[in-house]
Amino acid sequence: MGILERIGEIEREIARTQKNKATEYHLGVLKAKLAKYRTQLLEPQGKKGEKGEGFDVMKSGDARVALIGFPSVGKSTLLSTLTNTQSVAASYEFTTLTCIPGVIEYKGANIQLLDLPGIIEGASQGKGRGRQVIAVARTADLVIMMVDVTKGEVQKELLTAELEAVGIRLNKKKPGIYFKQKKAGGIKFNATCTLTKVDEKMVQMILHEYKIFNAEVIFREDCTSDELIDVISGNRVYMPCLYVYNKIDQVSIEEVDRVAHIENSVVVSCNMKLNLDFLLDQTWEELSLLRIYTKKPGRAPDFSDPIILRGGASVEHVCHSIHRSIVAVFKYALVWGKSTKFNPQRVGIHHIMCDEDVIQIVSKK
């Protein structure tokens, strides 16, 4: 029996098994088996070079955004509108057959936007070049999931399920579970909170399914068996996602208003160029990029060429982005902006920066 047949058999068994106290251990083991087979399907063992096949697009710019969706939802039109790259757009499906990169120049940052071929149902099992599309999506900093507003929530649910099947978790944070495999000592289980979804027996059964008999597991949150499986697998990617509903010119204003109020959603019309500015603003927010301006002693700040860094960056990251030798001679920095209590404030190398801060670095004599 092949991997696809085994996955189908387990999925059918999960679907027909009633969820109650008596079956929760059985379901936990089935989910662990399913995750194991899906990992094997995504990363086939065998000839060298098979693992992680993709479109091999070189990463460039300050951040990478993957544009995914079903065929003919307007991905290529959006890429052509937001960037200077022309992606062929037509009224038939599968117009785009490979990954087309473009660059959005926004607020001084270069954001790489990847127009990926349309995904079809069953992409996680390799249908319609789905495996290559997903391999590229895993390397992105943000996923923009484009759906046709006239198709309702069906496309969104199907795409989310396909990405979930290959270990991409959208708009979720890493589970609060500490897991470390050991060479001896058996399974040590502990929890810092009351657990309502799993217990020690289920944890042991799931670990045994993975042939793990010596490990330390600490639950810091009330997590589910699915989240435990994610932690054990260790290959899950947690990333933000914006749901972009295109073709709003084809539905009523009441429907547009309803969709616009869904969490992490943006409504646009690529053909009529409606609401694209708000989409760029939301993309910037989700990427958590910072613009840091530099200042030389006795001169005004240089607002023409900001240093672009990721959220949570410190003065040390600013120094490295200017030149790697600066940290060795760093004495202190003067910072103006939202990250300080007063302007200018003298700070050390571990001070966390905010967007649009101005920094002057003072070196040792």
C-alpha positions in Angstrom: 0.0 0.0 0.0 1.4 3.4 -1.0 1.7 6.5 1.3 -1.3 8.2 -0.4 -3.5 5.1 0.2 -2.4 5.0 3.8 -3.1 8.7 4.3 -6.6 8.2 2.7 -7.4 5.2 4.9 -6.4 7.1 8.1 -8.4 10.2 7.1 -11.4 8.0 6.5 -11.0 6.3 9.9 -10.7 9.6 11.7 -13.8 10.9 9.9 -15.9 7.9 11.0 -14.6 7.7 14.6 -16.9 9.4 17.1 -15.1 11.9 19.3 -15.6 11.1 22.9 -13.6 10.1 26.0 -13.3 6.5 25.0 -11.8 7.2 21.6 -9.5 10.2 22.3 -6.4 8.0 22.7 -7.1 6.1 19.4 -7.7 9.5 17.6 -4.4 10.8 19.0 -2.4 7.9 17.7 -4.2 8.1 14.3 -3.3 11.8 14.0 0.3 11.0 14.9 0.4 8.4 12.1 -1.2 10.8 9.7 1.4 13.6 10.4 4.2 11.0 10.0 3.0 9.9 6.6 2.4 13.5 5.4 6.0 14.3 6.3 7.2 11.4 4.3 5.0 12.5 1.4 6.4 16.0 1.5 10.0 15.0 1.9 10.4 11.7 0.0 13.4 9.6 0.9 15.3 8.2 -2.0 17.4 9.8 -4.7 19.6 12.7 -3.7 18.1 16.1 -4.6 14.5 15.0 -4.3 14.0 16.6 -1.0 12.5 20.1 -0.9 12.0 20.6 -4.6 10.8 24.1 -5.5 11.0 26.8 -8.1 14.4 28.0 -6.6 13.7 31.7 -6.5 16.6 33.7 -5.0 15.6 35.5 -1.8 16.1 39.3 -2.2 14.9 42.5 -0.7 14.0 43.2 3.0 11.1 40.6 3.2 9.5 37.9 1.1 5.7 37.6 0.5 4.2 34.5 -1.2 1.0 35.1 -3.2 -1.1 31.9 -3.2 -4.6 31.0 -4.3 -6.7 29.0 -6.7 -6.3 29.5 -10.4 -7.9 32.7 -11.9 -8.4 34.7 -8.7 -6.3 37.6 -9.8 -2.8 36.9 -8.4 -1.0 37.9 -11.7 -3.1 41.0 -12.0 -2.2 42.0 -8.4 1.6 41.4 -9.1 1.5 43.5 -12.3 -0.3 46.3 -10.5 1.8 46.5 -7.3 5.2 45.9 -9.0 7.0 46.7 -12.3 7.0 43.0 -13.2 4.5 41.9 -15.8 2.9 38.5 -15.1 0.7 37.1 -17.9 -2.9 37.5 -16.9 -5.7 35.8 -18.9 -9.3 34.7 -18.4 -8.3 31.0 -18.5 -7.0 28.9 -15.6 -3.3 28.0 -15.0 -2.0 31.1 -16.9 1.0 31.2 -14.5 3.0 28.0 -14.7 6.1 29.0 -12.8 7.0 31.3 -9.9 7.3 35.0 -11.0 9.0 37.3 -8.6 8.4 41.1 -8.4 9.5 43.9 -6.0 7.2 46.3 -4.2 9.0 49.5 -3.3 7.1 50.8 -0.2 8.2 53.2 2.6 11.8 52.8 1.6 11.7 49.0 1.7 12.0 46.5 -1.1 9.5 43.7 -0.5 9.8 40.6 -2.8 6.4 39.4 -4.0 6.1 35.9 -5.5 3.3 35.1 -7.9 3.0 31.3 -7.5 1.0 29.0 -9.8 -2.6 28.3 -8.8 -3.1 25.6 -6.2 -5.7 23.0 -6.7 -7.4 20.7 -4.2 -4.9 17.9 -3.4 -1.8 20.1 -3.8 -0.4 18.8 -0.5 -0.2 15.4 -2.2 1.6 16.8 -5.2 -1.2 17.5 -7.6 -0.9 20.4 -10.0 2.8 21.2 -9.0 1.4 21.8 -5.5 4.5 20.5 -3.8 6.8 23.0 -5.5 4.4 25.9 -4.7 4.3 24.9 -1.1 8.1 24.5 -0.9 8.4 28.2 -1.9 5.6 29.3 0.4 7.5 27.8 3.4 10.4 30.3 2.8 8.2 33.4 2.9 7.8 35.9 5.8 4.1 36.5 5.0 1.5 34.6 3.0 -1.1 36.6 1.0 -4.0 34.1 0.4 -6.0 35.4 -2.5 -9.6 34.2 -2.9 -12.5 35.1 -5.1 -15.1 36.9 -3.0 -17.9 35.4 -5.2 -16.9 31.8 -4.1 -17.4 32.7 -0.4 -15.4 30.9 2.3 -15.0 27.7 0.4 -11.6 28.6 -1.2 -10.2 29.9 2.0 -11.0 26.7 3.9 -9.7 24.4 1.2 -6.4 26.4 0.9 -5.9 26.5 4.7 -6.5 22.7 4.9 -3.9 22.1 2.1 -1.3 24.3 3.9 -2.1 22.7 7.2 -1.5 19.3 5.7 2.1 20.2 4.8 3.0 21.9 8.1 2.3 25.6 7.4 0.3 27.1 10.3 -1.3 30.4 9.4 -1.9 33.1 12.0 -0.9 30.8 14.9 1.8 31.0 17.5 4.1 28.1 18.4 2.6 25.9 21.1 3.9 26.3 24.7 5.4 22.8 24.9 9.0 22.0 25.8 10.2 18.8 24.1 13.6 17.3 24.2 14.6 13.8 23.1 17.1 12.0 25.3 19.2 8.9 25.2 18.0 7.3 28.4 15.7 7.9 31.4 12.3 7.1 30.0 9.6 9.7 29.3 9.5 12.5 31.9 6.2 14.4 31.7 5.2 17.6 33.5 2.7 20.5 33.1 2.7 24.0 34.6 -1.0 24.4 34.1 -4.2 22.3 34.2 -4.5 20.1 31.1 -8.0 19.5 29.7 -7.2 18.2 26.2 -4.4 15.6 26.8 -3.0 13.6 29.6 0.2 11.7 30.3 -1.1 8.5 28.8 -1.9 10.2 25.5 1.5 11.9 25.4 3.2 8.5 25.9 1.1 6.8 23.1 1.9 9.6 20.6 5.6 9.5 21.5 5.6 5.7 21.1 4.1 6.1 17.6 7.1 8.1 16.7 9.4 5.4 18.3 10.4 7.8 21.0 10.9 6.1 24.4 13.2 8.6 26.2 12.2 12.3 26.3 11.3 15.2 28.5 8.0 16.9 27.8 6.7 20.0 29.7 3.3 21.6 28.8 3.3 25.4 29.6 -0.1 25.8 28.0 -3.3 23.7 27.7 -2.4 22.4 24.2 -4.1 19.8 22.1 -2.7 16.5 20.8 -2.4 18.1 17.3 -0.1 20.8 18.8 2.0 18.2 20.5 2.4 16.3 17.2 3.5 19.6 15.6 6.2 20.1 18.3 7.5 16.5 17.9 7.6 16.8 14.1 9.7 19.9 14.4 9.2 21.0 10.8 6.2 23.2 11.2 6.3 26.8 10.0 4.3 29.5 11.8 3.6 32.6 9.7 1.2 35.5 9.4 -1.4 35.4 6.6 -3.5 38.1 5.0 -6.8 36.9 3.4 -7.3 39.1 0.3 -10.8 38.9 -1.2 -10.7 40.0 -4.9 -13.4 41.0 -7.3 -15.5 43.0 -4.8 -17.0 44.9 -7.8 -19.0 41.8 -8.5 -20.9 41.5 -5.1 -23.2 43.8 -3.1 -21.9 46.5 -0.7 -23.4 44.5 2.2 -21.3 41.5 1.3 -18.2 43.6 1.0 -18.8 45.2 4.4 -19.3 41.7 6.0 -16.1 40.3 4.5 -14.1 43.4 5.3 -14.8 42.9 9.0 -13.4 39.3 9.1 -10.1 39.1 11.0 -6.9 39.4 8.9 -9.0 40.2 5.8 -8.6 42.8 3.1 -11.1 43.4 0.3 -9.8 44.6 -3.1 -10.6 44.8 -6.8 -7.4 44.3 -8.9 -9.1 45.2 -12.2 -10.6 48.5 -10.8 -7.6 49.1 -8.5 -9.8 49.5 -5.4 -8.3 49.4 -1.9 -4.8 48.4 -2.9 -3.2 51.2 -0.8 -4.8 49.6 2.3 -3.5 46.2 1.3 0.1 47.6 1.2 -0.4 49.2 4.6 -1.6 45.8 6.1 1.3 44.0 4.4 3.7 46.4 6.1 2.0 45.9 9.5 2.1 42.1 9.2 5.7 42.1 8.2 6.6 44.3 11.3 9.3 46.1 9.4 11.2 49.0 11.0 12.7 52.1 9.3 15.8 53.3 11.2 17.3 56.7 10.1 21.0 57.4 10.8 22.4 60.7 12.0 26.0 62.0 11.8 27.3 64.3 14.6 26.4 68.0 14.0 24.2 67.1 11.0 20.5 66.6 10.3 19.2 63.0 10.1 19.3 61.3 6.7 15.6 60.6 5.9 16.2 59.6 2.3 17.7 56.2 2.9 16.4 54.3 5.9 17.9 51.0 7.3 15.1 48.4 7.1 15.1 45.8 9.9 12.6 43.3 11.3 10.5 44.0 14.4 12.4 43.5 17.7 15.7 44.6 16.2 18.2 46.1 18.7 21.0 48.7 18.3 23.4 45.8 17.7 21.4 44.8 14.5 21.6 48.5 13.3 25.4 48.4 13.8 25.7 45.1 11.8 23.6 46.4 9.0 25.9 49.5 8.6 29.2 47.6 9.0 30.1 44.5 10.9 33.2 46.2 12.5 31.2 48.9 14.3 30.1 46.6 17.2 33.8 46.1 18.2 34.3 49.9 18.7 30.8 50.7 19.9 30.6 53.0 23.0 27.0 54.1 23.1 24.2 55.4 20.9 21.9 58.5 21.0 18.4 57.6 19.9 15.4 59.9 19.1 12.0 58.4 18.6 9.2 56.2 20.1 11.6 53.7 21.7 13.0 56.3 24.1 11.6 58.1 27.2 13.2 61.5 26.2 15.0 62.8 23.2 17.8 62.1 22.7 18.4 59.2 25.0 21.8 57.6 25.5 21.3 53.8 25.1 23.4 50.6 25.1 23.9 48.0 22.4 20.8 45.9 23.5 18.3 48.7 23.3 15.2 47.7 21.2 14.4 50.0 18.3 11.0 51.2 17.1 9.8 52.3 13.6 11.1 55.7 12.4 13.7 56.0 15.2 16.8 58.1 14.5 20.1 56.8 15.8 23.6 58.4 16.2 26.3 55.9 17.0 29.3 57.0 19.2 32.4 54.9 18.9 35.4 54.5 21.3 38.2 56.9 20.7 
